[in-house]
Structure formats: C-alpha cells, structure tokens
Amino acid sequence: MRRSLMNLTYIATAAMGLESIVAQEVRDLGFEDVKVENGKIIFKGDESALCRSNLWLRTADRVKLLVGEFKAETFDELFEQTKALPWSDFIPEDGEFPVIGKSVKSKLFSVSDCQAIVKKAVVDQMKNAYQRETWFSEEGPLYRIEVALLKDVATLTIDTSGTGLHKRGYRALHSEAPLKETMASALIKLTNWTPDKPFVDPFCGSGTIPIEAAMIGQNVAPGLNREFASENWNWIDKKVWYRAVEEAHDLAKYDTPLDIQGSDIDHKMIDLSINNAEEAGFGDFISFKQMQVRDFTTRKEYGYVISNPPYGERLGEKEEVKQLYRDMGEVFRPLETWSVYVITSNEQFEQLYGKAATKKRKLYNGHIKTDYYQYFGKRQPRS
C-alpha cells in the first residue's frame, strides 16, 4: 500500500528573516538537497528525518510533510488533484484529519470553501483505498492537513509537529510579552558566542534567552522534553523515534560548564526565570538576579550581551525606555572586549545608546518589525 519512505519531502517553516538560519540547521543535521523559499525550507529524507528534525530544529516553527503541490485555479482542479494524492499512505482508517487553510494572491480566495473541498477529496481518496462507504470515525492520532494557496499554486501538507516547535516543554509560565523560544535561539545563533564565553541577558523576562543559550551551550536537543503529533503515527516504527531520542541524549554535553547570567528589574520575573530554568534542567547552570541594567558591572572579558529589552511601544513607557537605552550605552560601551546584541523596534536605539551598530539585521518579533543591533567586541588574541 505504501510507497517508499526513503524519499519523503519535508517543509520546515520559519519566521520571516530566519530562513537562512533554519536552512543551516537543516544542513547541519545532514540533510541534502535543501531549498530555501520565503518562510520555508524544503528538504528530503526518510521517516527518521521527520523525528530528528522535530527534535533538533531550534529556530523553525514546525515541520510539515509535503503530500503534493499543483496549480489550481478552479474548485474542480483543487478537488480532482487533491483526490489523486496518496492520503491513505499516511493517514490510517481511524486517523483524525482536520483541514486548515490559507490563500494569498490566488483565484481561490475563500479559505473555508478550499478547506471543505480538500476535506471531501481526502475522504473520497481514503474511501476508495479502505474500501468503505461510510464516513470515518476520526478517533485516532492527529494528522492535521493544511492547504496553502499562493499565486494559484496549492501546497498540501500534514503537520508532523503538533504544537509549534517553540513549545519546548519548560516554560509553563511566562511573561506578558514573551519572546518565542525559536526567536531567542535565532538571536543567539546570529552571534559567535561559544559556551566558554560569559553570557549576559540584562532584561531576561521569563528567562527564555539564557535557557536557550544553555541548551545550545550543552548541545541539548530542544525537543527532548516534549511530544510531537507524529510520535503516534502508525507508519513510523516506534524504534525510529526511540533511536532519534537516544541519539539526542548521546550528543548532549550535560557537563559543559557555562557562565550564563540573567537579570531583570522585576523580582516576579526572576522567580519565573528560576522556575523555568529548573524545569529545563539548567537550574545549576544559570544565575538569575534582580537588578537594574545600570547597576551591571563585570571584570570578565570577551563576554556576550544578548537581549530583548522593552521597546517603548506602550503609552507612557517611551521616556522610561529612552533612559534605559542611555543606561545600556553607559554600562556596555566601555566594555571593549564584549559583544552586545539588542533586538528592538525602537528606531532611535543607536542615538540613545550612543554608538552606531557594527551591523544591523531586520527581523520580525511576532508581527513587530524590529532591528537586531550588533556591536562586535575586540577579538580575543589566539593563545
């Protein structure tokens, strides 16, 4: 019944501006034939690629299995071509298969109609394959189908991740405006930080950036403490998942020493950070302290500051935030060997900080357009 599982196509989705980082992560996992498009990285692999990419991708939003792609300008075309795809190769008779959709710059712009047509086409294909007349109970594992239309091209996928990959399983509680774990990881990966260097986040909120740094520093797979929708799929042998998890444990360097510090002016945030770090298994590796940024001092050298300070988007916060950025400049500018990385939507950041960034990169933090200001410290002489 099932075609070869050796040559499946996957799509790792990415936030705008992070595609190149996700693509590098995919290549680092050993996958070849990697194609980068807007918001997605396409790669090929067997079923173990599905397990390993879900476990290891730090900066991707989710991993989807590509079932088919074709041009569709009419509902008839959408129905017939969807029905021609091998849904029963992937979805068992008792599988639950809701359909979600989106449409951009396409003649078929009614998402609800597209979803209904795709659902009917999948049901028809599965009725033929399973030789049944009645509808399906859908009481089994989840196979969430997505129909995405872009310029009249329909891409049909099944989501392998379940909840988004930013859900690592350690942050049960978070601050009001949390930075996604995937974005926190990307901010770190855009630097040259290595685990032997001091690491500081002076606006740590619920501890996301320091915890992601600890995971990177000890090479801990970000998906080790969570579950994925595809763990329950019948066509993936449980041994394949078991081997992928075992590999992740083997590759982790749990005894790598780390010098990671998070601070925040709000003591509630510090309590939250400590709690989240313990949940993630890094309680002994990260120190958290209630502190204002202007009180930061250090004698250490060649450290890294990576932070997501307040942006001053809310009314009444603007002046406070301006002063905060001035304080940051006064504290960090004199540290010549330190590299400082700050993400903010505030376009006055460089003036207030008192120095032009070495480099700037446009990123989206959620739907907020931001710049990532990068100040490179002096290079450490080779010993």
Secondary structure, DSSP 8 states (H G I E B T S, - for coil): ----STTEEEEEE--TT-HHHHHHHHHHTT--S-EEETTEEEEEE-HHHHHHHHHH-SS-SEEEEEEEEEE-SSHHHHHHHHHTS-HHHHS-TT-B--EEEEEES-S---HHHHHHHHHHHHHHHHHHHHT-SS-----SSB-EEEEEEETTEEEEEEESSSS-TT--SS-SS--SS---HHHHHHHHHTS---TTS-EEETT-TTTHHHHHHHHHHTT--TTTTS--GGGG-TTS-HHHHHHHHHHHHHH--TT----EEEEES-HHHHHHHHHHHHHHT-TTTEEEEE--GGG------S-EEEE------STT-HHHHHHHHHHHHHHHTT-TT-EEEEEES-TTHHHHHTS--SEEEEEEETTEEEEEEEE--------
